[in-house]
Amino acid sequence: MNYILFDGEVRNSLLPFTFTRPVADIRIGILTIREKWEKYLNTSISTKTEKYLSKKYPMINERANVLLNASFCPTKELVSLILNLKKNEAVYKDDHLIAYFTEDTEQEVDFSAYKKINFEGDLLRVKNTWDIFSKNDIALQEDFEMITKGRQSAPISSTNHLINAENIFLEEGARVEYSILNATEGPIYLGKNSEIMEGNLIRGGFALCEKAVVKMGAKIYGPTTVGPYGKVCGEINNSVIFGYSSKGHDGYLGNSVLGEWCNIGADSNNSNLKNNYAKVRLWNYATERFEHTALQFCGLMMGDHSKTAINTMFNTGTVIGVNANIYVPGFPRNFIPSFSWGGASGFTTYLPKKAYEAAEVMMARRGVIFDEQEAEILDQVFELTKKYRNY
C-alpha cells in the first residue's frame, strides 16, 4: 500500500511554520509527524501539499493509495484500522476526516460514496501553532515509549545526578557530564551523538535530537524539544525548537516554537504571561486576526530563517514570519510579517537577496547547501506575504 500525508484544512492555521514545509514535517515530541507515521507503518511516506512546496516534498502516486490527514498523530489502534481499509472507505474522528482509500489522488473525492468508519479512541491533533508546545508533553511521552520499547539505553556517565533514571534514554554516541537530569515529570531522551555539556539542570520531559547540543549552565523545564543539530543555553520552558536553530546564550524562552535556521541573540527574552494574567490572543493567518488561544501561558512563534539581535524583547503571544530580522531596543509589535527588518522603532522590507546571503552562510556552517530549490520556496513566501508588509 502507498501512503500519502495531506495538509488538510488546518494548514493555514499552522503558518508561519507551514510556509516552508508540509504539515507532516512539523516536529512535536521527539519526531516529526511524518516520522511518527513512518515508524508505525514501517514504510516511507510522501506528502500532498502546496504546489510551490511539491518540488522539495514530491507526492508519490500509485494505483492504490491511502491518504492520511497530517494533523493527526498515529496510535496503534488507529494504524490497525487504517491497515485494513478497503477501496472507498474513509476513517473519521468527530466528523473530521483522518484517512481514506483511493485509486486517484488527483481528482476531487466524493465522500458521499464512501463508507464512513468512526474512530472512537483518543488522538493527538495539531490544529494551531500553539498546539505544538501545549501538546508536546503528550507527544513526547508517546514517542519515547515507541522509540525505546524493548531497547536499552547507552551507558550514562556516573558524574551525573539522575532522578528516575529508568525514564532516561541515551542513543549511541550521546554524551552528558556533571549535570542533573530529573525525569520524574516526564522522560528525558538524548538522540544519537547529541551532547549535554557540564553544569546543566534538565527537568523532563525533554528531547535532545540527533547532534543537538545543550551548552554549559542551561536550565531547561519540560516538556521541551530541541530538534536535530540545534544548540541551546539559558532558561527554556515548554518550548519546541525545530532542527538547526540556535538559542545559544543566556535569556528566557518559554511556551514557544522556533522553526528551522532561527537564531536568538544573547540575552534575548520573551514574555509568556500577561501582566494581568489574561488568556493570550495570537495572530492566526487563517482568519487574519488575533485569535483566543485559551492559554494563560503563550510566548513566541518564529518562522524559519528568522533571527534576533542581542537583548531583543518580545511581548506575550508574538508571531514572527519567515526570514525576519529583529533588533534595536524596546518591544516590537506582536505580529511581524515575513521578510521584515527592524524592531520597535519600525520595519523595512528585508530584501530576499540579502536574506538569502545570510541563509547561505548560516546553513554552510552546518554543512547544508542553500540551493535553488530553497530560494524558490522563499521567493514564493516573499510574494505570499507582501500584503502584510505595509512598508
Backbone hydrogen bonds, N-H to C=O, Kabsch-Sander energy under -0.5 kcal/mol:
donor,donor_aa,acceptor,acceptor_aa,energy
2,N,64,A,-1.3
3,Y,1,M,-0.5
4,I,66,V,-2.3
5,L,46,S,-2.7
6,F,4,I,-0.5
6,F,68,L,-3.0
7,D,48,K,-1.5
11,R,8,G,-1.2
13,S,10,V,-0.7
14,L,10,V,-0.9
14,L,11,R,-1.1
15,L,12,N,-1.0
17,F,14,L,-1.1
18,T,14,L,-0.8
19,F,16,P,-1.3
20,T,17,F,-0.7
25,D,22,P,-1.5
26,I,23,V,-1.8
28,I,26,I,-0.5
28,I,31,L,-1.9
33,I,26,I,-1.9
34,R,24,A,-3.0
36,K,32,T,-2.0
37,W,33,I,-2.0
38,E,34,R,-2.6
39,K,35,E,-2.0
40,Y,36,K,-2.2
41,L,37,W,-2.7
42,N,38,E,-1.3
43,T,38,E,-1.1
46,S,3,Y,-1.3
47,T,58,P,-0.8
48,K,5,L,-2.7
49,T,47,T,-0.6
53,L,50,E,-1.4
54,S,50,E,-0.9
54,S,51,K,-0.9
57,Y,53,L,-2.4
61,N,59,M,-0.6
65,N,102,T,-2.6
66,V,2,N,-2.9
67,L,65,N,-0.5
67,L,100,Y,-2.6
68,L,4,I,-3.4
69,N,98,I,-3.4
70,A,6,F,-2.6
70,A,68,L,-0.7
72,F,69,N,-1.8
73,C,124,L,-2.8
79,V,75,T,-2.7
80,S,76,K,-1.9
81,L,77,E,-1.6
82,I,78,L,-2.3
83,L,79,V,-2.6
84,N,80,S,-0.6
84,N,81,L,-0.8
85,L,82,I,-1.8
88,N,101,F,-1.1
89,E,86,K,-1.1
90,A,115,K,-2.6
91,V,99,A,-3.1
92,Y,117,I,-2.9
93,K,96,H,-2.3
96,H,93,K,-1.7
97,L,95,D,-0.5
98,I,91,V,-3.2
99,A,91,V,-1.4
100,Y,67,L,-1.7
101,F,89,E,-2.0
102,T,65,N,-2.9
111,F,109,V,-1.0
113,A,110,D,-1.6
114,Y,111,F,-1.4
115,K,88,N,-2.8
116,K,114,Y,-0.5
117,I,90,A,-3.0
117,I,115,K,-0.5
118,N,116,K,-0.5
119,F,92,Y,-3.2
120,E,118,N,-0.5
125,R,123,L,-0.6
126,V,71,S,-2.8
127,K,125,R,-0.8
129,T,13,S,-1.0
131,D,128,N,-1.2
132,I,128,N,-0.6
132,I,129,T,-1.4
134,S,130,W,-2.3
135,K,131,D,-2.2
136,N,133,F,-1.0
139,A,135,K,-1.9
140,L,136,N,-2.7
141,Q,137,D,-2.0
142,E,138,I,-2.3
143,D,139,A,-2.7
144,F,140,L,-2.5
145,E,141,Q,-2.2
146,M,142,E,-2.1
147,I,143,D,-3.0
148,T,144,F,-2.3
149,K,145,E,-0.9
151,R,148,T,-2.5
154,A,170,L,-2.8
160,N,157,S,-1.4
161,H,179,S,-2.4
162,L,160,N,-0.6
163,I,181,L,-2.6
167,N,164,N,-2.2
168,I,165,A,-1.8
169,F,188,I,-2.7
171,E,190,L,-2.7
174,A,171,E,-2.0
175,R,194,S,-2.1
177,E,196,I,-1.2
180,I,200,N,-2.6
181,L,161,H,-2.5
181,L,179,S,-0.6
182,N,180,I,-0.6
182,N,202,I,-2.8
183,A,163,I,-2.7
183,A,181,L,-0.7
188,I,167,N,-2.2
189,Y,206,F,-2.9
190,L,169,F,-2.6
191,G,189,Y,-0.5
191,G,208,L,-4.2
193,N,172,E,-1.4
194,S,191,G,-1.9
195,E,212,A,-2.3
196,I,175,R,-2.8
197,M,195,E,-0.6
197,M,214,V,-2.7
199,G,178,Y,-2.2
201,L,218,A,-2.6
202,I,180,I,-2.8
202,I,200,N,-0.6
203,R,220,I,-2.6
204,G,182,N,-2.9
204,G,202,I,-0.5
205,G,187,P,-0.8
206,F,187,P,-2.6
207,A,224,T,-2.1
208,L,189,Y,-2.8
209,C,207,A,-0.6
209,C,226,V,-2.9
211,K,192,K,-2.0
212,A,209,C,-2.2
213,V,230,G,-2.4
214,V,195,E,-2.6
215,K,213,V,-0.6
215,K,232,V,-2.9
217,G,198,E,-1.0
218,A,215,K,-0.8
219,K,234,G,-2.7
220,I,201,L,-2.7
221,Y,236,I,-3.0
222,G,203,R,-0.9
224,T,205,G,-2.1
225,T,239,S,-2.4
226,V,207,A,-2.8
227,G,225,T,-0.5
227,G,241,I,-3.1
229,Y,210,E,-2.2
230,G,227,G,-1.9
231,K,245,S,-1.9
232,V,213,V,-2.3
233,C,247,K,-2.0
235,E,251,G,-2.0
236,I,219,K,-2.4
236,I,234,G,-0.5
237,N,253,L,-2.4
238,N,221,Y,-1.6
240,V,256,S,-2.2
241,I,225,T,-2.7
242,F,240,V,-0.6
242,F,258,L,-2.9
244,Y,228,P,-2.8
245,S,242,F,-0.9
246,S,262,C,-2.5
247,K,231,K,-3.3
253,L,235,E,-2.1
255,N,237,N,-2.5
257,V,300,L,-2.7
258,L,240,V,-2.3
259,G,302,M,-2.4
261,W,243,G,-0.9
262,C,259,G,-0.6
263,N,306,S,-1.5
264,I,246,S,-2.6
265,G,263,N,-0.6
267,D,250,D,-2.5
268,S,250,D,-0.5
268,S,265,G,-1.6
269,N,312,T,-2.3
270,N,252,Y,-1.3
271,S,314,F,-2.5
274,K,296,Q,-0.5
277,Y,274,K,-1.9
280,V,295,L,-3.2
282,L,291,E,-2.7
284,N,289,R,-2.1
288,E,284,N,-1.8
289,R,284,N,-1.1
291,E,282,L,-3.1
293,T,280,V,-2.3
298,C,272,N,-1.6
298,C,296,Q,-0.6
299,G,255,N,-3.0
301,M,318,T,-2.9
302,M,257,V,-2.5
302,M,300,L,-0.5
303,G,320,I,-2.1
303,G,321,G,-0.8
305,H,260,E,-2.4
306,S,303,G,-1.3
307,K,324,A,-2.5
308,T,263,N,-2.2
309,A,326,I,-2.2
311,N,266,A,-2.7
312,T,309,A,-0.9
313,M,330,G,-0.6
314,F,269,N,-1.7
317,G,298,C,-1.3
318,T,299,G,-1.9
319,V,334,N,-2.0
320,I,301,M,-3.4
321,G,336,I,-2.5
323,N,304,D,-2.5
325,N,340,S,-3.0
326,I,307,K,-2.6
327,Y,342,G,-2.3
336,I,319,V,-3.0
339,F,322,V,-2.5
340,S,337,P,-0.5
341,W,348,T,-2.7
342,G,325,N,-2.5
343,G,346,G,-2.1
346,G,343,G,-2.1
348,T,341,W,-2.5
350,Y,339,F,-2.7
351,L,349,T,-1.0
354,K,351,L,-0.6
355,A,351,L,-2.3
356,Y,352,P,-3.1
357,E,353,K,-1.6
358,A,354,K,-1.7
359,A,355,A,-2.2
360,E,356,Y,-2.6
361,V,357,E,-1.7
362,M,358,A,-2.6
363,M,359,A,-2.8
364,A,360,E,-1.8
365,R,361,V,-1.3
366,R,362,M,-0.5
366,R,363,M,-1.2
367,G,364,A,-1.6
368,V,363,M,-2.6
371,D,369,I,-1.0
375,A,371,D,-2.1
376,E,372,E,-2.4
377,I,373,Q,-1.7
378,L,374,E,-2.3
379,D,375,A,-2.5
380,Q,376,E,-1.8
381,V,377,I,-2.0
382,F,378,L,-2.5
383,E,379,D,-1.8
384,L,380,Q,-2.8
385,T,381,V,-1.7
386,K,383,E,-1.1
388,Y,385,T,-1.4
389,R,385,T,-0.5
389,R,386,K,-1.5
390,N,388,Y,-0.9
